[in-house]
Amino acid sequence: MKRILVVGAGLSATSLIDYLLEKSDKNNWQVTVGDYDYNLALQKVNDHPNGIALEFDVFDVEQRNDAIRDADIVVSMLPASMHVLLAEDCVIQGVNMITASYVSKEIKALNEKAEEKGVLLLNEIGLDPGIDHLSAKKIIDEIQAKGGEITLFKSFCGGLVAPEYDNNPWNYKFTWNPRNVVLAGQGTAQFIRNNQPKFIAYNKLFRRTELIEVLDEGQFEGYANRDSLSYREIYGLDNISTMFRGTLRRPGFSEAWDVFVRMGMTDDSFTISNLSQMTWRNFTNSFLVYDKEKSVEDKLQDYLSVDDAIIEKIAWLGMFEQTKIGLDEGSPAQVLQHLLEQKWALQSEDKDMIVMQHLFDYTLNNINYHLKSSLVLRGKDQVHTAMSMTVGLPVAIATELILNGEITLSGVRIPTDKEIYLPVLERLKEFDIDFVEEEFIV
């Protein structure tokens, strides 16, 4: 019997755990789900005969090592900063490990020891990063195998509410960690366009977007991710003239979100005290110039030169209302998140949607081609969301492939090897996670 240890039983682990338990009889697996919240682990195991729920504290060195020692593979769905605690012990004990998170410096430093021990530490195999790697590298390798030269690569991804359940003026609801959404884009975005390095400071980021169309889903706008330049080396495109990665929202979102950025409401660097007596109108006014003659709405409109459509979006959130905030203290970003979690929550009947698109320009035999590769996936319900499926299923499939000996690599890896991306992409099709490719001569 092969033993799988899954650490972390949050929402993103649901589809992963369901897949492993469903395949456990056929593959003779025992699936242990460990979480600090034992009841959550118990819920995810759902009385499956091959599942074990475990109250697990990743900071308990003895428990951590005992659990790893008893496993054939470890899957970490913990916050990214905690992966290294498991990874170090996995390398020492010769146990493979998988995460959906970006490779940290601490994890990367384990590469040599992992290779010496024949241990695979597979990272970045969720959605973004993850499915983006799988799908993009497949096309890149195919084009280069034909002798094509890729001159442009753009990649966009967004977690959104499905249009059938899109019923607010922001055309957005939370499908993932709200804090990450509120703090998104902080830092400087870097990319390259027509061989010119480009940089966008955070205070300008949401004013520089581009529109794209994805299949029959209409238009989306993309704003730049923080780092696009490192993907030249990752994808073997060192000499490419245009490389851009972005996040998708519906048109109009970024221009309205930029108001919060410019006012300072996404700042997480200081704490506002004595919030208990403050209303949302007071809070909004506190970021605007002092003018006793003008209303809060007029000050915001004049101060930031915003149009009526943006004022409508902000008013819909309740930011001009004399309603108490309901917090004692918090950073501006935490206060804003508190409000958005109420207004942008997925309702019980809502479904989410994942949208991803890669754009390629390449030259082959003196002919110029443009290729689009697009993915749209709707969630099934509040538990099996599109986000949960696209994060959890690639992890689960990779776990199966490693245990069955179909992936035999070692060291610190991301899924850009053909040995990983081909079989994972093929099995994802069983869940309607499949890209539509459109190619044109230009």
Beta strands, then each sheet from edge to edge (+ up, - down):
strand 1: 2-7
strand 2: 29-35
strand 3: 51-55
strand 4: 73-76
strand 5: 96-99
strand 6: 120-122
strand 7: 149-161
strand 8: 188-193
strand 9: 196-201
strand 10: 209-213
strand 11: 219-224
strand 12: 242-249
strand 13: 352-364
strand 14: 367-378
strand 15: 411-413
strand 16: 436-441
sheet 1: 3+ 2+ 1+ 4+ 5+ 6+ 15+
sheet 2: 10+ 11- 12+ 7+ 13- 14+ 16-
sheet 3: 8+ 9-
end
